[in-house]
C-alpha cells in the first residue's frame, strides 16, 4: 500500500513538474518571439510607420470630410473627431493584427518558420508570442492616437474610462485580426491569403457603425450593421467619447456587448490559428 502511494505521489510530482516546465518553456519561447518582433520593428520602421500613420490619416480625413454629420438630429456627439478617432484606432489595431499574417508569410517563404517548427518549443508559443507583441505595438499606437486626437479637439466625456474602453476595444480587435491573419497564413502559406485578410477586415469594419450610428442608417446596411458584432465593439470604444445625454454614453449596457464580442471572436480566431498551425505539422 505504501509502495503504491509512493508511486502515485511520484507520478503526480513528475506530472506537475512536466506541466511547470512546459509552461516555462512556452512563456520563454513566446518572450523570445516578442523580442524578435520588437527588434524587427526597430530595425525596419518602414513596416511599423504605416500602422502608426493609418489611424491618424483616417481620423483626420474622416473627421474633416464628414464634420457636418454632427449637425444631424440625434447624432451622439458634437465633435466629429470624437466619433472618428475610435474608428482610426480600430483600423490601426485591425491591421496591426492582420499584419502578423504578412510577417508569417515572409517567415514561411524564407524558411525561418520551418526552423522554429523543428525546434523543441511549444506550438502555442508560436501564436502567443506574436499576439503579445501586437498588443505592445497597438498600445503604442493608441497612445499616439490619443495625443494627436487631443490636439485635433477630441475630448473624453467619461474621464480615464474613455481611454480605457477605447484601448480595450483596440486590443480586442488586434487579437481578432491576429488570429484571423495567422490562421489564413498557415492555411495558404503564401500571399494568396493576403487579399482575403485585407478584404475581410474592410468588409467587417465598414459594414458596421464605423462611420455613422445605427439611427442614421437605412436599408440593408442598417440590417447588416445591427447584427454585426463589430458594431458592439465600436459602441464600447466610443462610449466615453459621445455626449453624456446620448444613449450610447458610458454604461454597462453599452459595454458588455462589446466585451462579449471581443471574447467570442478572439477565441474563435485564435482557435482557427491553432487548428491551421496543426495542419502544417501534419
C-alpha positions in Angstrom: 0.0 0.0 0.0 2.9 2.3 0.9 4.6 1.5 -2.3 1.5 2.3 -4.4 1.0 5.5 -2.5 4.7 6.5 -3.1 4.4 5.6 -6.8 1.3 7.6 -7.1 2.9 10.6 -5.4 6.0 10.3 -7.6 3.9 10.2 -10.8 1.9 13.2 -9.6 5.1 15.1 -8.8 6.5 14.3 -12.3 3.3 15.4 -13.9 3.3 18.7 -12.1 7.0 19.3 -12.9 6.3 18.4 -16.6 3.4 20.9 -16.7 5.5 23.5 -15.0 8.4 23.0 -17.4 6.1 23.1 -20.3 4.5 26.4 -19.1 8.0 27.9 -18.5 9.2 26.8 -22.0 6.1 28.2 -23.6 6.5 31.6 -21.9 10.2 31.7 -22.6 9.7 30.9 -26.3 6.9 33.5 -26.5 9.1 36.0 -24.9 11.8 35.5 -27.5 9.3 35.9 -30.3 8.1 39.1 -28.7 11.7 40.3 -28.5 12.3 39.4 -32.2 9.1 41.2 -33.3 10.0 44.4 -31.4 13.6 44.3 -32.7 12.3 43.9 -36.3 10.1 46.9 -35.7 13.1 49.0 -34.6 15.3 47.7 -37.5 12.5 48.1 -40.1 10.5 51.2 -39.0 9.0 51.3 -42.5 6.9 48.3 -41.6 5.6 50.0 -38.4 5.1 53.5 -39.7 2.0 52.6 -41.9 0.4 51.1 -38.8 1.0 54.4 -37.0 0.0 56.6 -39.9 -3.2 54.9 -40.9 -5.2 55.7 -37.8 -4.0 59.3 -37.9 -4.9 59.6 -41.6 -8.3 58.0 -41.1 -9.1 60.2 -38.1 -8.1 63.5 -39.8 -9.7 62.7 -43.2 -13.0 61.3 -41.9 -13.5 63.9 -39.2 -12.7 66.7 -41.7 -14.7 65.4 -44.6 -17.8 64.3 -42.6 -17.8 67.0 -39.9 -21.3 68.0 -41.0 -22.6 64.7 -39.6 -22.6 66.2 -36.2 -25.4 68.5 -37.3 -27.8 65.6 -37.9 -30.6 65.3 -35.3 -29.7 62.6 -32.8 -26.0 62.4 -33.7 -24.3 61.3 -30.4 -21.5 63.9 -30.3 -21.0 67.5 -31.5 -17.3 66.8 -32.2 -16.6 64.8 -35.4 -13.1 63.9 -34.1 -14.7 62.2 -31.1 -16.6 59.9 -33.4 -13.9 59.1 -35.9 -10.9 58.8 -33.5 -12.1 55.4 -32.3 -12.5 54.3 -35.9 -9.0 55.3 -36.8 -7.7 53.5 -33.8 -9.7 50.4 -34.6 -8.5 50.3 -38.2 -4.9 50.6 -37.0 -5.4 47.8 -34.4 -7.0 45.6 -37.0 -4.2 45.9 -39.5 -1.6 45.5 -36.7 -3.2 42.2 -36.0 -3.6 41.1 -39.6 0.0 42.3 -40.3 1.1 39.2 -38.3 -0.2 37.2 -41.2 2.0 39.1 -43.7 5.1 38.7 -41.4 4.3 35.0 -41.1 4.1 34.5 -44.8 7.5 36.1 -45.2 8.9 33.8 -42.5 7.3 30.8 -44.2 8.8 31.7 -47.6 12.3 32.3 -46.3 12.4 29.2 -44.2 12.6 30.8 -40.8 9.3 29.3 -39.6 10.4 25.8 -40.6 13.4 26.2 -38.3 11.0 27.3 -35.5 8.8 24.3 -36.0 11.8 21.9 -35.8 12.9 23.4 -32.5 11.8 21.9 -29.2 9.3 24.6 -28.4 5.6 24.7 -27.6 3.4 25.3 -30.7 1.2 27.6 -28.6 4.2 30.0 -28.2 4.3 30.4 -31.9 0.9 32.2 -31.6 1.1 33.7 -28.1 4.4 35.5 -28.7 3.4 37.4 -31.9 -0.1 38.3 -30.4 1.5 39.7 -27.3 4.0 41.7 -29.4 1.0 43.1 -31.4 -0.6 44.2 -28.1 2.6 46.2 -27.3 2.5 47.9 -30.7 -1.2 48.6 -30.6 -0.7 50.2 -27.1 2.0 52.5 -28.5 -0.3 53.4 -31.5 -3.2 54.1 -29.1 -1.1 56.5 -27.0 0.0 58.3 -30.2 -3.6 58.5 -31.5 -4.9 59.8 -28.2 -2.3 62.6 -28.2 -2.9 63.6 -31.8 -6.7 63.4 -31.2 -6.3 65.7 -28.3 -4.6 68.3 -30.4 -7.3 67.9 -33.0 -10.0 68.7 -30.4 -11.1 65.2 -29.2 -12.4 65.5 -25.6 -13.3 62.5 -23.4 -16.7 62.6 -21.7 -16.1 59.9 -19.2 -12.6 60.7 -17.9 -10.0 58.0 -17.8 -12.6 55.3 -18.7 -12.9 56.9 -22.1 -9.3 55.9 -22.9 -9.5 52.6 -21.2 -12.6 51.5 -23.2 -11.0 52.6 -26.5 -7.8 50.8 -25.6 -9.6 47.6 -24.6 -11.6 47.7 -27.9 -8.4 48.2 -29.9 -6.5 45.3 -28.2 -9.5 43.1 -28.7 -9.7 44.0 -32.4 -6.0 43.4 -32.8 -6.3 40.0 -31.2 -9.2 39.0 -33.5 -7.2 40.3 -36.5 -4.1 38.4 -35.4 -5.8 35.1 -35.0 -7.5 35.5 -38.4 -4.3 36.6 -40.1 -2.2 33.8 -38.6 -4.8 31.3 -39.5 -5.0 32.4 -43.1 -1.2 32.5 -43.4 -0.9 28.9 -42.0 -3.6 27.7 -44.4 -2.3 29.4 -47.7 1.4 29.7 -46.8 1.8 32.4 -49.5 0.5 35.8 -50.5 -2.8 34.3 -51.7 -4.1 34.8 -48.1 -3.2 38.5 -48.1 -6.1 39.6 -50.2 -8.6 37.7 -48.0 -7.0 39.3 -44.9 -7.5 42.8 -46.2 -10.9 42.4 -47.8 -12.4 40.7 -44.8 -11.2 43.5 -42.4 -12.6 46.2 -44.6 -15.9 44.4 -45.0 -16.4 43.7 -41.3 -15.3 47.2 -40.2 -17.3 49.3 -42.7 -20.5 47.1 -42.6 -20.9 48.2 -39.0 -21.3 51.6 -37.3 -17.8 52.6 -38.3 -18.9 55.8 -40.0 -22.4 56.6 -38.7 -24.6 55.4 -35.8 -27.4 52.9 -36.4 -30.2 55.6 -36.0 -28.8 57.4 -39.1 -28.6 54.2 -41.3 -31.3 52.9 -43.6 -31.9 49.9 -45.8 -29.7 46.8 -46.0 -26.7 48.5 -44.3 -28.7 49.1 -41.2 -29.8 45.4 -41.1 -26.3 44.2 -41.5 -24.7 46.6 -39.1 -27.3 45.8 -36.5 -26.2 42.1 -36.3 -22.5 42.7 -37.0 -20.6 42.1 -33.7 -18.1 44.8 -34.6 -20.9 47.3 -34.0 -20.9 46.3 -30.3 -17.1 46.8 -30.2 -17.4 50.3 -31.7 -20.1 51.0 -29.1 -17.7 50.1 -26.4 -14.9 52.1 -27.9 -17.0 55.2 -28.4 -18.9 55.1 -25.1 -16.6 57.6 -23.4 -16.5 60.0 -26.4 -20.1 60.7 -27.0 -22.3 63.2 -25.2 -23.5 62.3 -21.7 -27.0 62.7 -23.0 -26.5 60.2 -25.7 -28.0 56.7 -25.5 -24.5 55.3 -26.2 -22.8 57.0 -23.3 -20.7 55.0 -20.8 -22.7 52.3 -19.1 -22.6 48.6 -18.5 -25.4 48.1 -21.1 -23.2 49.8 -23.7 -20.0 47.9 -22.7 -20.9 44.3 -22.1 -21.9 43.6 -25.8 -18.5 44.8 -27.0 -16.7 42.7 -24.3 -18.6 39.6 -25.2 -18.0 40.2 -28.9 -14.2 40.6 -28.3 -14.1 37.5 -26.1 -16.0 35.2 -28.5 -14.4 36.4 -31.7 -10.9 36.3 -30.1 -11.4 32.7 -29.0 -12.8 31.7 -32.5 -10.0 33.4 -34.4 -7.2 32.0 -32.2 -8.7 28.5 -32.4 -8.7 28.9 -36.1 -5.0 29.9 -35.9 -4.2 26.9 -33.7 -6.0 24.4 -36.0 -4.3 25.9 -39.1 -0.9 25.5 -37.4 -1.6 21.8 -36.7 -2.4 21.3 -40.3 1.1 22.4 -41.2 2.6 20.0 -38.7 0.7 17.1 -40.4 
